[in-house]
């Protein structure tokens, strides 16, 4: 499709340049003497009208008429002297050949310039973007179907806290923030503290994903809420540690990772991640241990 558009643009440019070559110019500039002749003739007509209406006397009219006729004769001689020779008929064949040469040069030149400094991979890029959009639309359709199934289940079992937690994250991914918050509040209402903390922490992690980490304040708010509900919630502490590192707060990150190591079972995957992070914090790669 892009190449069709580019070809049409090239043809339009050639047409704009070629029409003046093919179509003969008309309406040459009128000489000044011809304008004078027309003016003096109008003056003679006006003089006759004024004499007929009695606005000017006969003697004055005769004198004025002679002067105007003298000027009219002079303008006529000047017009005859400046009359151009008969125009030569345009050589249409030569102009068409010139247009063909321009077209044969401009189109390859435009293509070479585009390949050199343009974006020849644009069609492939546009195709990739179209595929990504199609995949995103397919994912959103699947998520919307999942939401409808969960809502049907919750209509039959409105006290299903895990269902409300799942619905909260799904609504958030669909961009329905108000519905997501309402579902999260329902999850907190029906889940015990530790499970409610995990639901809130997962909600914060989903928010970090969909906002690409830019919604810092609400992410921190939900992560703090998770660790308040359950001080041993590893996901909440991990999110707070990452936010601290993003803010160049190494001490704050160390505190959250230490909380994970102290509060969670040793076999928790969050403990392994926290220990690795603490090790890198104490001994960064560019500063090896002594």
N, C-alpha and C positions, 0 to 999 in steps of 0.2 A: 504493500500500500504506500509506503514511504517513497519508493522509487517512482510510482505513478504520479505522486504529487510533485516530486522534483522534476520529472519530465514535463509535466504540464507547466510548471513555472518557467522552465527553459524555453518552451515553445512560446509562451506569452511574451517573454523578453525579446525573442527573435521577431515576433510579430510587431511589437512596438517599434523596433528598430527598422523593420523591413517595409512597413506600410508607407513611410515617406519616400522610400526608394521606388516603389511600384506606382503609387498614385501620383499623378502629375499635379503640380501646384497650380492653383487657380486664383484669380482675383489679384492681378498685379497692382502695384501701387499707382494711383491716379496722379498724373503730372499736375503741377501747380497751375500751369496755363489753362488746363481744362476746367479747373475750379474757377479761375478768373472769368472764363467765357460764360459759364453758367451764372456767375454772380452778375455780370453786366447785362445779360439777357433778362434776369429778374428785375434789375433796376429799370430797364426800358419798359417792362410791363407795368411796374409800379408808377413810373412817370406818366404813362398814358392814363392810368386810373386817376391820378391826382389832377391831371388836366381836365378830364371829363367831369370830375366832381367840382371843378372850380377852385381847387385848393392852390393852384399855381396858374399864373398867367400864360398866355400863348407865347409871348416873347421869351419868357424865362424857360418855358418848356422846350422851345426850339433850341435855345442855347445849351440847355442841359442835355438834350437828346444828342446834339452834335458831339458833345464831349464824351458821352457814354459810348457812342458809336465809334469814336476815334479809339478809345481804350479797348473796345471789343475787337476792332480790327487788329490792334497791336497784339492782343492776347491770342487771336487766331493765328497770326504769323508765328508767334512763339510756340504755339501748340504744334504747328506744322513742322517747325524746325526741330522739335524734341521728340517727334513721333518715333517710337522704336521700330526696328526692323521686324518683319514677321517672325514670330517665335518658331524655333526649330521643334519639330515634333519629338517628344521624348523617345529615347531608345529603350523600349520596354524589355527587349531581349537582354540587353547589357545589364539592366538593373536586376532582372531576375537571376542572371548569372552571379552578380555580386551578392545578392541575398543568399544564394545557395552556398557560396564560399563562406559567408559569415556564419551560416548555420553549421557547416562542416567543421569550422574552427571553434566556435563558441561552445558547442555541446561537449566535445572531448576535453576542451580546456577547463570547463566548469567541473567535469567529472574528476580530472586530475587534481585540481585544486581541492576539491572536497576530500579526495582520498588522502592528500598530503596534510591538510590542516583541519579537516572536518572530523566527523564521527562516523566512519564507515561501518562501525559495529552497531549503529543505532537500531537497525531492524532487529538484530538478535536481542539487543537490550529491551526493546519494546515488547518483543515476544516473551522474554523472561518476566517482565513486569505483568503482562497479561496473564501468564501462567500463575504467578504469585497471587494476583488478585482473584483468579478463579479458585485457587486452593484456599484462600482466606474465606471466600464466600461459601465454599463447601464446608469448611470447619464451622463457620457461624451457623450454617443450616443444621449441621449435626448437633451443635451445642443447643440450638433452639429446640430441636426435637427432644434432646435430653431434658431440657428445662420443662417442657410440656409433660414428659413422663413423671418427673419428680413432683410437679405440681399436682398431677392426678393422684399420686401416692399420698401426698400431704393432705389432699382433700379428704381422703379416707382415714388417714392417721395424722391429725394435726399436731400431735405431741412427739413426733419423730424428730428429735434434735439433730441427729446426723443428716437427715434429709434436708432440714433447714440450712445446715452448714454447707452442704453440697450446693443447694440452690443459691446461697449467698455468693459463693465463688463463681458460679456459672453466670449469674446476673451481672456480676462485676466484669467478667470478660466480655459480656455483650454491651457494656457501657451503660447499664441501667443502675446507677449508683444508689439512688433512693431505694429502689426495690432490693438491692443487695444489702443495704444497711438494715432494712426491715427484716429480711430473712436472717441476718446475723443476730439481731436482737432476739428473734424467736429461738435460734439455736442456743444462745446463752441461757434462755429461760428454761429450756427443757433438758439441757445437758448438765452432768455433774461438773464441778470446778475444773478438774484436770482436762476433761474432754472439751469443755467450753474454752479453756485456754488454748488448746491445740486448734480449735476451730477459728479462734480470733487470730492466732499466729499464721495459720494458713491463709486467712483472708488478707493479712498484711503482706504475705509473700506474693499472693496473686496481684495485689495492688502494685507491688514493686515490679512485677513482670509487665503488667499492662501499661504502666506509666514509664517503663524503662528506668526506674529509679529516681524519677524527677519529683514524685509526690512525697518528698522527704518528711514533712510534718505529719501527715496522716499515717504514713508507714510507721514512724516512731511512736505515734499515739497508740496504734493497735498493738505493736510489739510490746510496749510497756504495759498495756492492759493485759496481755497474755501472761507476762511474768508476774503480774500482781495476782492474777487468778491462780497461777501455779508457779511458784519460784523455781521449780525444776523443769520448766518448759524450755527445752533446748532450742527449738526453732525461734522462739521469741528472743532469747539471749543472743543467738547467732545473728539475727537481723539487727539488733542493737549494736553488736560489735562491728558489723559491716558499715552501719551508718556512722559509727564513731571513726572508723578508718577513713571513710569518705570525707569526714570533716577534719582529718589530720589530728584526731584525738586518740593518740596511741594509748594513753592511760585508761581512757574510757573503754577502748576495745579490750585491753588486757583484763579489766575488771569483769566484763561480760564473759570472756572466754574462761577466766578462772572460775566464775560461777558455774559454768557448764561442767568443768572438770570436777568441782567439789560436790555438786548436787546430783549429777546423773550417774547411772550405773557405768562401770568401766567399759562394758561391751556396747555402749550406745555409739552409733556412728557420729553423733555430734561431739562426743568426747574425743574421738580420734581427730576430727577436724580442728577442734579447739586446741589440742596439744600441738598439732602441726603448725597452727597459726601462732601460738605462743613461742614455739621454737624459732620460727622465722622472724618474729618480732624481736626476740633477744639476740639472734644471730642472723642479720640480713645477709643476702648473698654477696653483696659488695664489701662486707666487713666480716670475714671469717673469724671463728672463735680462736682465742689464743691457746 
